[in-house]
Amino acid sequence: MTWRDAPPLTGLRRRRDEPFDRLDERRLRREIEAGTVVRAAPGVFVDGIHWRRLTPMARHAQRVWEASLRVTPGTVFSHHAAAALHGIDTLGDWPARLDVSVEAGAGGRSTGLMRRHARAMAEAELLPWRDCFVTSPAQTAVDLAASLPFVEGVAAVDQAIWGGRPGGALATVPQLRERVAARRRRGLARIHRALAFARVGAANVRESQSRVLIVELGFPEPEIQHRIRLADGALYIADFFWPRHDHIGEFDGLGKYFAFTRETGRTPVQALAAEKDREDALRRLVSGFSRWRTADLDDPRRLYDILRGAGLPTSRPRPLG
Protein backbone atom coordinates (compact mmCIF):
# COMPACT_ATOMS: atom_id res chain seq x y z
CA MET A 1 0.00 0.00 0.00
CA THR A 2 1.25 3.49 -0.81
CA TRP A 3 0.25 6.77 0.78
CA ARG A 4 -2.06 7.41 -2.17
CA ASP A 5 -4.17 4.33 -1.40
CA ALA A 6 -7.00 3.96 1.07
CA PRO A 7 -5.82 2.04 4.15
CA PRO A 8 -7.35 -1.47 3.97
CA LEU A 9 -10.14 -1.94 6.48
CA THR A 10 -12.66 -4.74 6.87
CA GLY A 11 -16.27 -4.22 7.87
CA LEU A 12 -16.25 -0.62 6.67
CA ARG A 13 -19.63 1.10 6.26
CA ARG A 14 -20.30 4.64 5.08
CA ARG A 15 -23.59 6.47 5.34
CA ARG A 16 -22.96 8.04 1.97
CA ASP A 17 -22.72 4.61 0.35
CA GLU A 18 -25.78 2.92 1.82
CA PRO A 19 -29.00 3.96 3.55
CA PHE A 20 -29.28 3.23 7.27
CA ASP A 21 -32.83 2.49 8.46
CA ARG A 22 -33.99 2.79 12.08
CA LEU A 23 -33.15 -0.82 12.82
CA ASP A 24 -29.66 -0.27 11.50
CA GLU A 25 -29.26 2.84 13.65
CA ARG A 26 -30.36 1.09 16.86
CA ARG A 27 -28.11 -1.88 16.12
CA LEU A 28 -25.26 0.46 15.30
CA ARG A 29 -25.59 2.31 18.60
CA ARG A 30 -25.52 -0.98 20.51
CA GLU A 31 -22.45 -2.15 18.61
CA ILE A 32 -20.62 1.13 19.23
CA GLU A 33 -21.44 0.95 22.94
CA ALA A 34 -20.20 -2.64 23.03
CA GLY A 35 -17.02 -1.74 21.15
CA THR A 36 -17.64 -4.18 18.31
CA VAL A 37 -17.98 -1.22 15.93
CA VAL A 38 -15.96 2.01 16.01
CA ARG A 39 -16.85 5.38 14.50
CA ALA A 40 -13.69 5.98 12.49
CA ALA A 41 -14.88 9.31 11.07
CA PRO A 42 -18.18 11.17 10.72
CA GLY A 43 -20.55 8.77 9.01
CA VAL A 44 -17.92 6.03 8.76
CA PHE A 45 -18.03 2.89 10.87
CA VAL A 46 -15.57 0.00 11.00
CA ASP A 47 -15.10 -3.34 12.70
CA GLY A 48 -13.76 -2.62 16.19
CA ILE A 49 -11.26 -5.47 16.36
CA HIS A 50 -9.60 -4.48 13.10
CA TRP A 51 -9.55 -0.80 14.04
CA ARG A 52 -7.80 -1.50 17.33
CA ARG A 53 -5.17 -3.54 15.51
CA LEU A 54 -4.14 -0.50 13.47
CA THR A 55 -1.34 1.74 14.68
CA PRO A 56 -2.36 5.25 15.77
CA MET A 57 -0.70 6.56 12.60
CA ALA A 58 -2.72 4.20 10.40
CA ARG A 59 -5.94 5.25 12.15
CA HIS A 60 -5.14 8.90 11.50
CA ALA A 61 -4.38 8.13 7.85
CA GLN A 62 -7.77 6.43 7.51
CA ARG A 63 -9.49 9.51 8.95
CA VAL A 64 -7.62 11.74 6.48
CA TRP A 65 -8.59 9.51 3.59
CA GLU A 66 -12.24 9.57 4.65
CA ALA A 67 -12.13 13.35 4.99
CA SER A 68 -10.75 13.66 1.46
CA LEU A 69 -14.03 12.23 0.17
CA ARG A 70 -16.08 15.13 1.46
CA VAL A 71 -13.87 18.24 1.68
CA THR A 72 -13.75 21.00 -0.90
CA PRO A 73 -11.59 20.02 -3.90
CA GLY A 74 -8.16 21.58 -3.62
CA THR A 75 -7.97 21.20 0.18
CA VAL A 76 -4.33 20.95 1.33
CA PHE A 77 -3.62 18.35 4.00
CA SER A 78 -0.47 19.16 5.98
CA HIS A 79 1.38 18.63 9.27
CA HIS A 80 0.09 15.51 11.09
CA ALA A 81 -2.46 14.71 8.40
CA ALA A 82 0.25 14.66 5.73
CA ALA A 83 2.62 12.80 8.05
CA ALA A 84 0.10 9.98 8.49
CA LEU A 85 -0.38 9.65 4.73
CA HIS A 86 3.37 9.54 4.09
CA GLY A 87 4.15 7.19 6.99
CA ILE A 88 6.08 9.75 9.04
CA ASP A 89 5.48 8.59 12.59
CA THR A 90 5.43 11.11 15.43
CA LEU A 91 5.89 11.13 19.18
CA GLY A 92 2.90 11.74 21.39
CA ASP A 93 -0.78 11.35 20.63
CA TRP A 94 -2.09 11.99 17.15
CA PRO A 95 -4.40 15.02 17.16
CA ALA A 96 -8.15 14.64 17.18
CA ARG A 97 -8.49 17.17 14.35
CA LEU A 98 -7.04 16.95 10.85
CA ASP A 99 -4.45 19.53 9.78
CA VAL A 100 -5.07 21.57 6.63
CA SER A 101 -3.14 24.55 5.28
CA VAL A 102 -4.82 27.65 3.85
CA GLU A 103 -3.59 30.84 2.27
CA ALA A 104 -2.71 33.49 4.82
CA GLY A 105 -5.46 36.08 4.99
CA ALA A 106 -8.04 33.75 3.45
CA GLY A 107 -10.20 33.91 6.56
CA GLY A 108 -12.12 31.07 8.11
CA ARG A 109 -11.63 29.20 11.35
CA SER A 110 -10.64 25.79 12.57
CA THR A 111 -13.56 23.46 13.21
CA GLY A 112 -14.18 20.42 15.35
CA LEU A 113 -12.81 18.28 12.53
CA MET A 114 -10.19 20.47 10.87
CA ARG A 115 -7.28 22.50 12.27
CA ARG A 116 -6.32 25.30 9.86
CA HIS A 117 -2.74 26.57 9.41
CA ALA A 118 -2.43 29.93 7.64
CA ARG A 119 0.63 30.22 5.42
CA ALA A 120 1.96 31.66 2.18
CA MET A 121 0.99 28.72 -0.02
CA ALA A 122 3.52 29.70 -2.70
CA GLU A 123 6.25 28.69 -0.23
CA ALA A 124 4.83 25.19 0.27
CA GLU A 125 5.72 22.12 -1.78
CA LEU A 126 2.50 20.27 -2.62
CA LEU A 127 1.69 16.94 -4.23
CA PRO A 128 -1.66 16.20 -5.91
CA TRP A 129 -3.75 13.59 -4.14
CA ARG A 130 -7.26 12.63 -5.26
CA ASP A 131 -9.10 15.97 -5.63
CA CYS A 132 -6.88 17.48 -2.93
CA PHE A 133 -3.24 18.18 -2.20
CA VAL A 134 -0.83 16.95 0.46
CA THR A 135 2.44 18.59 1.50
CA SER A 136 5.51 16.67 0.34
CA PRO A 137 7.46 14.57 2.86
CA ALA A 138 10.20 17.22 3.08
CA GLN A 139 7.66 20.01 3.54
CA THR A 140 5.76 17.97 6.12
CA ALA A 141 8.88 17.29 8.19
CA VAL A 142 9.87 20.97 8.13
CA ASP A 143 6.35 22.07 9.10
CA LEU A 144 6.33 19.67 12.05
CA ALA A 145 9.82 20.71 13.15
CA ALA A 146 8.66 24.34 13.14
CA SER A 147 5.55 23.72 15.22
CA LEU A 148 6.45 20.91 17.63
CA PRO A 149 8.71 20.73 20.70
CA PHE A 150 12.35 19.94 19.89
CA VAL A 151 12.28 16.20 20.58
CA GLU A 152 9.11 15.71 18.52
CA GLY A 153 10.52 17.79 15.70
CA VAL A 154 13.70 15.70 15.64
CA ALA A 155 11.64 12.53 15.56
CA ALA A 156 9.62 13.78 12.58
CA VAL A 157 12.74 14.79 10.64
CA ASP A 158 14.43 11.48 11.49
CA GLN A 159 11.41 9.64 10.14
CA ALA A 160 11.44 11.58 6.88
CA ILE A 161 15.14 10.94 6.18
CA TRP A 162 15.32 7.39 7.60
CA GLY A 163 17.52 5.49 5.18
CA GLY A 164 16.35 2.04 6.26
CA ARG A 165 12.74 2.57 5.23
CA PRO A 166 11.45 0.01 2.69
CA GLY A 167 11.69 1.75 -0.66
CA GLY A 168 14.21 4.27 0.65
CA ALA A 169 14.04 7.54 2.55
CA LEU A 170 11.05 9.80 1.98
CA ALA A 171 13.26 12.87 1.76
CA THR A 172 16.90 13.92 1.86
CA VAL A 173 18.56 16.49 4.07
CA PRO A 174 19.22 18.77 1.04
CA GLN A 175 15.51 18.59 0.16
CA LEU A 176 14.61 19.63 3.70
CA ARG A 177 17.06 22.50 3.54
CA GLU A 178 15.46 23.65 0.28
CA ARG A 179 12.10 23.81 2.04
CA VAL A 180 13.66 25.80 4.89
CA ALA A 181 15.23 28.24 2.42
CA ALA A 182 11.80 28.84 0.88
CA ARG A 183 10.30 29.61 4.26
CA ARG A 184 9.85 33.19 5.43
CA ARG A 185 7.94 32.58 8.64
CA ARG A 186 8.60 32.01 12.32
CA GLY A 187 10.15 28.78 13.47
CA LEU A 188 13.38 28.90 11.46
CA ALA A 189 15.66 28.61 14.51
CA ARG A 190 13.65 25.64 15.76
CA ILE A 191 13.84 23.94 12.36
CA HIS A 192 17.60 24.46 12.02
CA ARG A 193 18.16 23.01 15.49
CA ALA A 194 16.11 19.90 14.67
CA LEU A 195 17.87 19.44 11.32
CA ALA A 196 21.28 19.71 12.96
CA PHE A 197 20.38 16.93 15.40
CA ALA A 198 18.61 14.63 12.90
CA ARG A 199 20.27 11.39 11.74
CA VAL A 200 19.42 9.20 8.73
CA GLY A 201 19.85 5.98 10.74
CA ALA A 202 17.14 6.55 13.37
CA ALA A 203 14.71 3.67 12.79
CA ASN A 204 11.82 4.78 15.02
CA VAL A 205 10.61 7.71 17.07
CA ARG A 206 11.61 6.16 20.39
CA GLU A 207 15.20 5.87 19.19
CA SER A 208 15.05 9.55 18.26
CA GLN A 209 13.62 10.40 21.67
CA SER A 210 16.34 8.32 23.35
CA ARG A 211 19.12 10.14 21.50
CA VAL A 212 17.76 13.58 22.38
CA LEU A 213 17.30 12.67 26.02
CA ILE A 214 20.75 11.06 26.27
CA VAL A 215 22.38 14.31 25.16
CA GLU A 216 20.12 16.49 27.30
CA LEU A 217 21.12 14.40 30.33
CA GLY A 218 24.78 15.25 29.66
CA PHE A 219 25.93 11.92 28.24
CA PRO A 220 28.02 11.73 25.04
CA GLU A 221 26.00 11.42 21.85
CA PRO A 222 26.14 7.79 20.68
CA GLU A 223 26.49 6.36 17.21
CA ILE A 224 23.27 4.75 16.00
CA GLN A 225 22.62 1.48 14.18
CA HIS A 226 26.18 0.31 14.87
CA ARG A 227 27.13 -3.01 13.23
CA ILE A 228 28.84 -5.61 15.40
CA ARG A 229 30.02 -9.04 14.31
CA LEU A 230 29.38 -11.70 16.96
CA ALA A 231 31.73 -14.57 17.73
CA ASP A 232 29.60 -16.98 15.69
CA GLY A 233 29.83 -14.69 12.64
CA ALA A 234 26.32 -13.30 12.98
CA LEU A 235 25.91 -9.59 12.32
CA TYR A 236 24.12 -7.58 14.98
CA ILE A 237 23.00 -3.97 14.69
CA ALA A 238 23.03 -2.15 18.02
CA ASP A 239 20.64 0.75 18.51
CA PHE A 240 23.34 2.87 20.15
CA PHE A 241 27.10 2.59 20.60
CA TRP A 242 29.69 4.71 22.38
CA PRO A 243 33.04 3.76 20.76
CA ARG A 244 35.14 5.65 23.29
CA HIS A 245 33.53 3.76 26.14
CA ASP A 246 33.00 0.46 24.30
CA HIS A 247 29.37 0.60 25.43
CA ILE A 248 26.18 -0.62 23.72
CA GLY A 249 22.74 0.87 24.38
CA GLU A 250 19.47 -0.77 23.40
CA PHE A 251 15.93 0.57 23.42
CA ASP A 252 13.81 -2.42 24.36
CA GLY A 253 10.57 -1.76 22.49
CA LEU A 254 8.04 -4.55 22.19
CA GLY A 255 7.87 -4.01 18.44
CA LYS A 256 11.14 -5.85 17.87
CA TYR A 257 9.70 -9.01 19.42
CA PHE A 258 6.53 -8.84 17.34
CA ALA A 259 8.62 -8.26 14.21
CA PHE A 260 10.83 -11.22 15.09
CA THR A 261 7.85 -13.53 15.50
CA ARG A 262 6.38 -12.38 12.18
CA GLU A 263 9.64 -12.83 10.29
CA THR A 264 10.70 -16.16 11.80
CA GLY A 265 7.43 -17.79 12.83
CA ARG A 266 8.71 -18.25 16.38
CA THR A 267 6.65 -17.64 19.49
CA PRO A 268 7.07 -14.48 21.61
CA VAL A 269 8.82 -16.58 24.27
CA GLN A 270 11.27 -17.86 21.67
CA ALA A 271 11.80 -14.30 20.43
CA LEU A 272 12.58 -13.16 23.99
CA ALA A 273 15.00 -16.06 24.49
CA ALA A 274 16.77 -15.27 21.21
CA GLU A 275 17.12 -11.62 22.20
CA LYS A 276 18.58 -12.67 25.57
CA ASP A 277 21.09 -14.94 23.81
CA ARG A 278 22.15 -12.05 21.56
CA GLU A 279 22.53 -9.77 24.56
CA ASP A 280 24.73 -12.29 26.34
CA ALA A 281 26.90 -12.61 23.23
CA LEU A 282 27.23 -8.83 22.97
CA ARG A 283 28.10 -8.41 26.62
CA ARG A 284 31.07 -10.72 26.08
CA LEU A 285 32.36 -8.40 23.33
CA VAL A 286 32.03 -4.96 24.94
CA SER A 287 32.81 -3.28 28.23
CA GLY A 288 29.33 -2.00 28.94
CA PHE A 289 25.71 -2.66 28.01
CA SER A 290 22.56 -0.70 28.84
CA ARG A 291 18.94 -1.44 28.04
CA TRP A 292 15.90 0.75 28.61
CA ARG A 293 12.18 0.86 27.85
CA THR A 294 9.52 3.43 27.07
CA ALA A 295 8.78 4.09 30.75
CA ASP A 296 12.44 5.03 31.25
CA LEU A 297 12.13 7.69 28.54
CA ASP A 298 9.01 9.11 30.13
CA ASP A 299 10.96 9.63 33.39
CA PRO A 300 14.44 10.99 32.54
CA ARG A 301 15.72 10.13 36.01
CA ARG A 302 15.31 6.45 35.23
CA LEU A 303 17.32 6.66 32.01
CA TYR A 304 19.96 8.72 33.81
CA ASP A 305 20.29 6.04 36.50
CA ILE A 306 20.51 3.25 33.89
CA LEU A 307 23.30 4.90 31.90
CA ARG A 308 25.19 6.29 34.90
CA GLY A 309 24.91 2.98 36.72
CA ALA A 310 26.43 1.22 33.71
CA GLY A 311 29.46 3.49 33.86
CA LEU A 312 28.78 6.10 31.17
CA PRO A 313 30.05 9.57 32.12
CA THR A 314 27.81 12.60 32.21
CA SER A 315 28.45 16.32 32.54
CA ARG A 316 25.21 17.00 34.36
CA PRO A 317 23.72 16.08 37.75
CA ARG A 318 20.80 13.74 38.11
CA PRO A 319 17.53 15.52 37.20
CA LEU A 320 15.30 16.61 40.04
CA GLY A 321 11.67 15.51 39.99
MIDRENGU-816844 format. One record per residue (C-alpha): x, y, z. Coordinates in steps of 0.02 Angstrom, whole numbers, padded with zeros to 5 digits, always signed. Layout:
BEGIN
XYZ/...
This chain:
BEGIN
+00000+00000+00000/+00063+00175-00040/+00012+00338+00039/-00103+00370-00109/-00209+00217-00070/-00350+00198+00054/-00291+00102+00208/-00368-00073+00199/-00507-00097+00324/-00633-00237+00343/-00813-00211+00393/-00812-00031+00334/-00982+00055+00313/-01015+00232+00254/-01180+00324+00267/-01148+00402+00099/-01136+00230+00017/-01289+00146+00091/-01450+00198+00178/-01464+00162+00364/-01642+00125+00423/-01700+00139+00604/-01657-00041+00641/-01483-00013+00575/-01463+00142+00683/-01518+00054+00843/-01406-00094+00806/-01263+00023+00765/-01279+00116+00930/-01276-00049+01026/-01122-00108+00930/-01031+00056+00962/-01072+00048+01147/-01010-00132+01152/-00851-00087+01057/-00882-00209+00915/-00899-00061+00796/-00798+00101+00801/-00843+00269+00725/-00684+00299+00624/-00744+00466+00553/-00909+00558+00536/-01028+00439+00450/-00896+00302+00438/-00901+00144+00543/-00779+00000+00550/-00755-00167+00635/-00688-00131+00810/-00563-00274+00818/-00480-00224+00655/-00478-00040+00702/-00390-00075+00866/-00258-00177+00776/-00207-00025+00674/-00067+00087+00734/-00118+00263+00788/-00035+00328+00630/-00136+00210+00520/-00297+00263+00607/-00257+00445+00575/-00219+00406+00392/-00389+00322+00376/-00474+00475+00448/-00381+00587+00324/-00430+00475+00179/-00612+00478+00233/-00606+00668+00250/-00538+00683+00073/-00701+00611+00009/-00804+00757+00073/-00694+00912+00084/-00688+01050-00045/-00579+01001-00195/-00408+01079-00181/-00398+01060+00009/-00217+01047+00067/-00181+00917+00200/-00023+00958+00299/+00069+00932+00464/+00005+00776+00555/-00123+00736+00420/+00013+00733+00286/+00131+00640+00403/+00005+00499+00425/-00019+00483+00237/+00168+00477+00205/+00207+00359+00350/+00304+00488+00452/+00274+00429+00629/+00271+00556+00771/+00294+00557+00959/+00145+00587+01070/-00039+00567+01032/-00104+00599+00857/-00220+00751+00858/-00408+00732+00859/-00425+00858+00717/-00352+00847+00543/-00222+00977+00489/-00253+01078+00331/-00157+01227+00264/-00241+01382+00193/-00179+01542+00113/-00135+01675+00241/-00273+01804+00250/-00402+01687+00172/-00510+01696+00328/-00606+01554+00405/-00581+01460+00568/-00532+01289+00629/-00678+01173+00661/-00709+01021+00767/-00641+00914+00626/-00510+01024+00543/-00364+01125+00613/-00316+01265+00493/-00137+01328+00470/-00121+01496+00382/+00032+01511+00271/+00098+01583+00109/+00050+01436-00001/+00176+01485-00135/+00313+01435-00011/+00241+01259+00014/+00286+01106-00089/+00125+01014-00131/+00085+00847-00211/-00083+00810-00296/-00187+00679-00207/-00363+00631-00263/-00455+00799-00282/-00344+00874-00147/-00162+00909-00110/-00041+00848+00023/+00122+00929+00075/+00276+00834+00017/+00373+00729+00143/+00510+00861+00154/+00383+01001+00177/+00288+00899+00306/+00444+00865+00410/+00493+01048+00406/+00317+01103+00455/+00317+00984+00602/+00491+01035+00658/+00433+01217+00657/+00278+01186+00761/+00322+01046+00882/+00436+01036+01035/+00617+00997+00994/+00614+00810+01029/+00456+00785+00926/+00526+00890+00785/+00685+00785+00782/+00582+00626+00778/+00481+00689+00629/+00637+00739+00532/+00722+00574+00575/+00570+00482+00507/+00572+00579+00344/+00757+00547+00309/+00766+00370+00380/+00876+00275+00259/+00817+00102+00313/+00637+00129+00261/+00573+00000+00134/+00584+00087-00033/+00710+00213+00033/+00702+00377+00127/+00552+00490+00099/+00663+00644+00088/+00845+00696+00093/+00928+00825+00203/+00961+00939+00052/+00776+00930+00008/+00730+00982+00185/+00853+01125+00177/+00773+01183+00014/+00605+01190+00102/+00683+01290+00245/+00762+01412+00121/+00590+01442+00044/+00515+01481+00213/+00493+01659+00272/+00397+01629+00432/+00430+01601+00616/+00508+01439+00673/+00669+01445+00573/+00783+01430+00726/+00683+01282+00788/+00692+01197+00618/+00880+01223+00601/+00908+01151+00775/+00805+00995+00734/+00894+00972+00566/+01064+00985+00648/+01019+00846+00770/+00931+00732+00645/+01013+00569+00587/+00971+00460+00437/+00992+00299+00537/+00857+00327+00668/+00735+00184+00639/+00591+00239+00751/+00530+00386+00854/+00581+00308+01020/+00760+00294+00959/+00753+00478+00913/+00681+00520+01084/+00817+00416+01167/+00956+00507+01075/+00888+00679+01119/+00865+00634+01301/+01037+00553+01314/+01119+00716+01258/+01006+00825+01365/+01056+00720+01517/+01239+00763+01483/+01297+00596+01412/+01401+00586+01252/+01300+00571+01093/+01307+00390+01034/+01325+00318+00861/+01163+00237+00800/+01131+00074+00709/+01309+00015+00744/+01357-00150+00662/+01442-00281+00770/+01501-00452+00716/+01469-00585+00848/+01586-00728+00887/+01480-00849+00784/+01491-00735+00632/+01316-00665+00649/+01296-00479+00616/+01206-00379+00749/+01150-00199+00735/+01152-00107+00901/+01032+00037+00925/+01167+00144+01008/+01355+00129+01030/+01484+00235+01119/+01652+00188+01038/+01757+00282+01164/+01676+00188+01307/+01650+00023+01215/+01469+00030+01271/+01309-00031+01186/+01137+00044+01219/+00973-00039+01170/+00796+00029+01171/+00691-00121+01218/+00529-00088+01125/+00402-00227+01109/+00393-00200+00922/+00557-00293+00894/+00485-00451+00971/+00326-00442+00867/+00431-00413+00711/+00542-00561+00755/+00393-00677+00775/+00319-00619+00609/+00482-00641+00514/+00535-00808+00590/+00371-00890+00641/+00435-00913+00819/+00332-00882+00975/+00354-00724+01081/+00441-00829+01213/+00564-00893+01083/+00590-00715+01022/+00629-00658+01199/+00750-00803+01224/+00838-00764+01061/+00856-00581+01110/+00929-00633+01279/+01055-00747+01190/+01108-00602+01078/+01126-00488+01228/+01237-00615+01317/+01345-00631+01161/+01361-00442+01148/+01405-00420+01331/+01554-00536+01304/+01618-00420+01166/+01601-00248+01247/+01641-00164+01411/+01466-00100+01447/+01286-00133+01401/+01128-00035+01442/+00947-00072+01402/+00795+00037+01431/+00609+00043+01392/+00476+00172+01353/+00439+00205+01537/+00622+00251+01563/+00607+00384+01427/+00450+00456+01507/+00548+00481+01670/+00722+00549+01627/+00786+00507+01801/+00766+00322+01761/+00866+00333+01600/+00998+00436+01691/+01015+00302+01825/+01025+00162+01695/+01165+00245+01595/+01259+00315+01745/+01245+00149+01836/+01322+00061+01686/+01473+00175+01693/+01439+00305+01558/+01503+00479+01606/+01391+00630+01610/+01422+00816+01627/+01260+00850+01718/+01186+00804+01887/+01040+00687+01905/+00876+00776+01860/+00765+00830+02002/+00583+00776+01999/
